[in-house]
C-alpha cells in the first residue's frame, strides 16, 4: 500500500512539472511554453550557476548548527551527512518523514549515540522547524503589507490579524517549552478546551497537559542551554534558502522586489508541506509562479525561477543525499569488516 502511494505521488509530481506551462496558464490566465522556459535556462551563465551552488551549500552547512545544537557530541560533518541522508529519503516519499527519522536513528546508533538523546534531538529539531514554519507566513504577510503592494482594506486587516495571531501562538509555545509555570498554565488551558469536546472523543483527564509535560521534560534542557544555536542555525538556513530564490529571480529577470521576494519565499515553504506529492513538488512551483506573476514578474521568467528554486531546494538533495548515504554505508562496512586489534600479551 505504501509503495503504491509513493509511486502515485511521485508520478503526480512528475506530471505537474511536465505540464507546468498548462498548470500556470490555468492559474494566471497567461500562456508560456517549454521553449520559452528553456531559453531562460540557456541564458544562465556559469557564474550564476556557481553562485546558486555556493549558496545552496551554505544553507546545508547552516542547518548543521541546528543538529549539533540539538544533539551534543555530534560534529558538523556527521550533521551534514545526517541531514543529507534523511532529506534524500524524505524527498522521495509523500510521507517520508518517518523514513527520514529511521535513517537518523540508524546513523546515530552507528556513531554511538544513545537512543534517548536521538529522540530528544528529533523532538527538538521538529519543534524548531515547526515554529519557523509558523513564523515564515507571518514574515511573508508583514513583508507584503509593508511592500506598498495594492491590497484591499479587508485583506490588509486580515493580514495584520493573521500575522499577529501566528506570532502570539509561537510565543506561547516557546514560553511553554522554556518556563515551567507557562507550561502548567498552557496545560490547564488545554484541559479546559478538552472538556468542551464530545465525551466519546474527549482525551483522559489532564491528558493534554501531561503530554505537553512529557514533551517539555525531554526537550527543556536542550532548549534552555542551546536555544541560541537552534535559532541562529534555522535563521541562517532559511536566510540562505531565501537567497537562493533571490539569485534565481535575478538570473531570470523575475525579481519583483525585496518584500515581494520574502512573501514569495514564505509561500513556497508553506506549500512544501502539501502531502500529495513529496515535499509539495509541483504544487510549490505552481504557487510560487502565481505569486511572482501577481507581483508583476513575466510569466516565463517566473516559471524558470520557480523551477530553478525547486531544483536547488529539492531535486539536487536526492543525489547528494544518496552519495552521503553511500559513503556512510561504505565506511560502516569497512569498520565492521576490519579485524579487531590483537591484545598484547603481558609476560611476567
C-alpha positions, 0 to 999 in steps of 0.5 A, spaced: 500 500 500 505 504 501 509 503 495 503 504 491 502 511 494 509 513 493 509 511 486 502 515 485 505 521 488 511 521 485 508 520 478 503 526 480 509 530 481 512 528 475 506 530 471 505 537 474 512 539 472 511 536 465 505 540 464 507 546 468 506 551 462 498 548 462 498 548 470 500 556 470 496 558 464 490 555 468 492 559 474 494 566 471 490 566 465 497 567 461 500 562 456 508 560 456 511 554 453 517 549 454 521 553 449 520 559 452 522 556 459 528 553 456 531 559 453 531 562 460 535 556 462 540 557 456 541 564 458 544 562 465 551 563 465 556 559 469 557 564 474 550 564 476 550 557 476 556 557 481 553 562 485 546 558 486 551 552 488 555 556 493 549 558 496 545 552 496 551 549 500 551 554 505 544 553 507 546 545 508 552 547 512 547 552 516 542 547 518 548 543 521 548 548 527 541 546 528 543 538 529 549 539 533 545 544 537 540 539 538 544 533 539 551 534 543 557 530 541 555 530 534 560 534 529 558 538 523 560 533 518 556 527 521 550 533 521 551 534 514 551 527 512 545 526 517 541 531 514 543 529 507 541 522 508 534 523 511 532 529 506 534 524 500 529 519 503 524 524 505 524 527 498 522 521 495 516 519 499 509 523 500 510 521 507 517 520 508 518 523 514 518 517 518 523 514 513 527 520 514 527 519 522 529 511 521 535 513 517 537 518 523 536 513 528 540 508 524 546 513 523 546 515 530 546 508 533 552 507 528 556 513 531 554 511 538 549 515 540 544 513 545 537 512 543 534 517 548 538 523 546 536 521 538 529 522 540 530 528 544 534 531 538 528 529 533 523 532 538 527 538 538 529 539 531 521 538 529 519 543 534 524 548 531 522 547 524 515 547 526 515 554 529 519 557 523 514 554 519 509 558 523 513 564 523 515 564 515 507 566 513 507 571 518 514 574 515 511 573 508 504 577 510 508 583 514 513 583 508 507 584 503 503 589 507 509 593 508 511 592 500 506 598 498 503 592 494 495 594 492 491 590 497 484 591 499 482 594 506 479 587 508 485 583 506 490 588 509 486 587 516 486 580 515 493 580 514 495 584 520 490 579 524 493 573 521 500 575 522 499 577 529 495 571 531 501 566 528 506 570 532 502 570 539 501 562 538 509 561 537 510 565 543 506 561 547 509 555 545 516 557 546 514 560 553 511 553 554 517 549 552 522 554 556 518 556 563 515 551 567 509 555 570 507 557 562 507 550 561 502 548 567 498 554 565 498 552 557 496 545 560 490 547 564 488 551 558 488 545 554 484 541 559 479 546 559 478 546 551 478 538 552 472 538 556 468 542 551 469 536 546 464 530 545 465 525 551 466 519 546 472 523 543 474 527 549 482 525 551 483 522 559 483 527 564 489 532 564 491 528 558 493 534 554 497 537 559 501 531 561 503 530 554 505 537 553 509 535 560 512 529 557 514 533 551 517 539 555 521 534 560 525 531 554 526 537 550 527 543 556 534 542 557 536 542 550 532 548 549 534 552 555 542 551 554 542 551 546 536 555 544 541 560 541 544 555 536 537 552 534 535 559 532 541 562 529 542 555 525 534 555 522 535 563 521 541 562 517 538 556 513 532 559 511 536 566 510 540 562 505 534 558 502 531 565 501 537 567 497 537 562 493 530 564 490 533 571 490 539 569 485 534 565 481 529 571 480 535 575 478 538 570 473 531 570 470 529 577 470 523 575 475 525 579 481 519 583 483 522 586 489 525 585 496 518 584 500 515 581 494 521 576 494 520 574 502 512 573 501 514 569 495 519 565 499 514 564 505 509 561 500 513 556 497 515 553 504 508 553 506 506 549 500 512 544 501 508 541 506 502 539 501 502 531 502 500 529 495 506 529 492 513 529 496 515 535 499 509 539 495 513 538 488 509 541 483 504 544 487 510 549 490 512 551 483 505 552 481 504 557 487 510 560 487 509 562 479 502 565 481 505 569 486 511 572 482 506 573 476 501 577 481 507 581 483 508 583 476 514 578 474 513 575 466 510 569 466 516 565 463 521 568 467 517 566 473 516 559 471 524 558 470 525 561 477 520 557 480 523 551 477 530 553 478 528 554 486 525 547 486 531 544 483 536 547 488 531 546 494 529 539 492 531 535 486 539 536 487 538 533 495 536 526 492 543 525 489 547 528 494 543 525 499 544 518 496 552 519 495 552 521 503 548 515 504 553 511 500 559 513 503 556 512 510 554 505 508 561 504 505 565 506 511 560 502 516 562 496 512 569 497 512 569 498 520 565 492 521 569 488 516 576 490 519 579 485 524 579 487 531 586 489 534 590 483 537 591 484 545 598 484 547 600 479 551 603 481 558 609 476 560 611 476 567 
